[in-house]
Amino acid sequence: MSKEGVELVSISTNVIVPVESSSHRVVSLEEAAISSIPIIDSECSIRLNCLQKEILTVCAHSDKRIFVGSEDTSIRLWDVPKQNWVWSMKDHSKAITCIIVDHKRKLMISGSQDNSVRLWNIAECETAEKQMDIKSIKAFQGHKKPITSLCLDEITGTLFSASEDATVKGWNIETGECIMSIIDIKEVPKCIKVNGKFLYVATVSGLQKRSILTGEAIQEFPTPSPVNALEPFQEDVFIGLEDGSIYSINGSDSTLVNELKGNDDWAIHSIVSHRERLYCGTYEKLIGKAKKGVVPIKGRILILDLSNKKRECLQKLDAHAHKITSLTAFGNYLFSGSFDKMVFVWNLTPSDDVPLYEHEKEVVCTTATGTHLFSSSGKRTITSFDLHTRKKLKEFKGHEQTVSCLVESDGLLFSGSLDKTVRIWDALTGNCLRVLPKAKAPILCLSVSDDMLYVGYENRLIEFYDIQTGELRGKKDYSEEKQKKQRNSIATGMTTSDSSTNLLTSSEPGSPEPTLKSLQSKATSITSMAVYEQAIITPGDGDRLRKVNRKTYLFSATGDTVTLWDMEEGETGYVKFFKNGKIPITLLKVYKSREFTLLLASDKSGNIHSWDIRQFSDIQSLQILPLVSIPAHPNQAVMTMHIDDNSLISSSKENIKIWSYTMLENKDSILDPKLVLTLKDFGKKGLMDVCLQDDLIFVSMGNIIKQFNLSILMAPTAVKRNFSVQRLRKFLKSEESSQLSQEDWRELLYFLLAYGLTDAVKYVMNKKKYQHQRS
């Protein structure tokens, strides 16, 4: 490859006009607001029949995949939307009693009645395909009786295990060495949890508070009934008792407070806190009730409000047909496991009006996680919101000019600004952890991959930093081309380019402050970046079966050109991948699925170009298959793109479009998009930004952000307004349902099946059959 980079002939793609699906609908913002009001239903969203023996423990890895441990000695990883398991893990010889997930180290830890604790590598579990009999990577041996509970101290990396042998052991999770053994508990520890500097141990007679470093007992709290479960929340610790009561211990003054009075008919078995709510799994006791035969045990979930000191019981959900043994929560979902061999999935979306997040000035950019929404506005600050309570949490202050881009990764928030700095924040506390050295040009885009942060500047420069140390690892720049353009400049602070718009960006005294919009219009600006990581597998040598080398490539957009960089090469290790005929590129996206890897590039004329990039191994022998160009938003710049396995969401200033697509293996095209939904009418100011997180879509307009549920928006209109099972049945009994077309009936059934509402499906089928007979 030439040291100056390879100049590639423009790669053309097939321009196609996407076909509208038969169910394509155009929905105004007002209609979307009415139909997207989420309704909390006493019916769960999905019922997983786990086909295992009694379920003893459930632990969520994400809101889509959960680990389920049962009496049959197996652990299974379940894909919740597909309602099927993808991993079967068998290394224990007896029932699985407890499971926890270490997201930081990408480990799952399990305890069993076989007296052992085992570690499992779950680095690939989000994209895993079906596998059986996966083996653990490490076993901790030392207990003489079954394991009852596990917990992890994130700070020290110490794993604690409790056992029926009346001991609690501490392990170094990296080496497997036992570094602590607490033997003075005197009773079987039923549950253990870490909160701050303390280890809490629940027993039959009460709760013990111990030092996390030495295991020494600090204080004991006798209780009127055996403690079955405990859960920390901020400085407090909540305990659930056999008599159905709930107590809390305040971490500062160590006082025991009765939060919920007991009920002789119900016992609490498991509790979990999530988004200022305490969820308690209970079961109905049989004392004095059995008359003829065995009376079934029922499971119920109690929901307590932790947002204030009243601790009110908000709701009671009659759930399982047997004892609820485990609760776990992630994102917008609560998962409950039971002796009835079922896992229920509950949607925790709040039930009031359409979510609204207000700002003092216009919103510039947004990003979201499973629990928080982050946004920047013209106020030069970043604001975080709780997605459940919708309350404003914190303001991140420090930037001196407009924040132009936000990226969240593993609890860190990265912000780039027109003040030429990048700041790294703790996403939860709002503390600024690091400020990268001030650059020579404003920052327009950021991208994060593993431990590397990529920064795109207004002056064609790309730098990449080590996230952990903040060290500059390298940079990419068209240095010679840039110098030529600068020599042709006719005035201080002016930059000439192929673009017809030349804008003042000088920071000299008296010069106007540049705006984000003006900088994005410059042909010298890095407007978007996308990282592609490729695993190259070659035959091994010696004892190694194979070698896996990982290569990192970076696509960057400047003006009408997409450039591909080999990150292992020097500053000139690049090729000009695509030229768009003087139409500026606005966004780049790389999406990798199990079957294909797509590169998408959008432009200011409203087109979305696509390529299949899974085949190439290096940029010297570049072979990339062009797919199609979609005129998604004619004569409107594409502002945002989001893509998953079967859908694409794009937006312009006037509308949001949702596409379904399939991959067709033929000579003409392997990408077949169909337009499903158009969301329009965003007012005079139009759309500013669109952000997607799971099934939630956040739409920025002026100084407000509105939140919609994508699943409900995609459902037929008749279903959206009758989202709860009770309302749906009432609707189906009405004359209005007789107006549904065949296509509406089909979509209705698909919608109900997706939410696991099998009873409603049967009802719909019977209703349709009755109508057919009547006609």
Secondary structure, 3 states (H helix, E strand, C coil): CCCCCEECCCCCCEECCCEEEEEEEEEEHHHHHHHCCCCCCCCCCEEEECCCCCEEEEEECCCCEEEEEECCCCEEEEECCCCEEEEEECCCCCCEEEEEEECCCCEEEEEECCCCEEEEECCCHHHCCCEEEECCCEEECCCCCCEEEEEEECCCCEEEEEECCCCEEEEECCCCCEEEEECCCCCCCCEEEEECCEEEEECCCEEEEEECCCCCEEEEEECCCCEEEEEEECCEEEEEECCCCEEEEECCCCCEEEEECCECCEEEEEEEEECCEEEEEEEECCCCCCCCCCCCCCEEEEEEECCCCCCCEEEEEECCCCCEEEEEEECCEEEEEECCCEEEEEECCCCCCCCEEECCCCEEEEEECCCEEEEEECCCCEEEEECCCCCEEEEECCCCCCEEEEEEECCEEEEEECCCCEEEEECCCCCEEEECCCCCCCEEEEEEECCEEEEEECCCCEEEEECCCCCEEEEECCHHHHHHHHHCCCCCCCCCCCCCCCCCCCCCCCCCCCCHHHHHCCCCCEEEEEEEEEEEEEECCCCCCEEEEEEEEEEEEECCEEEEEECCCCCCCEEEEEECCCCCEEEEEEEECCCCEEEEEEECCCEEEEEECCCCCCHHHCCCEEEEEEECCCCCCCCEEEECCCEEEEECCCCEEEEEEEECCCCCCCEEEEEEEEEECCCCCCCCEEEEECCEEEEEECCEEEEEEHHHHHCCHHHHCCCCHHHHHHHHHCHHHHHCCHHHHHHHHHHHHHCCCHHHHHHHHHHHHHHHHHC
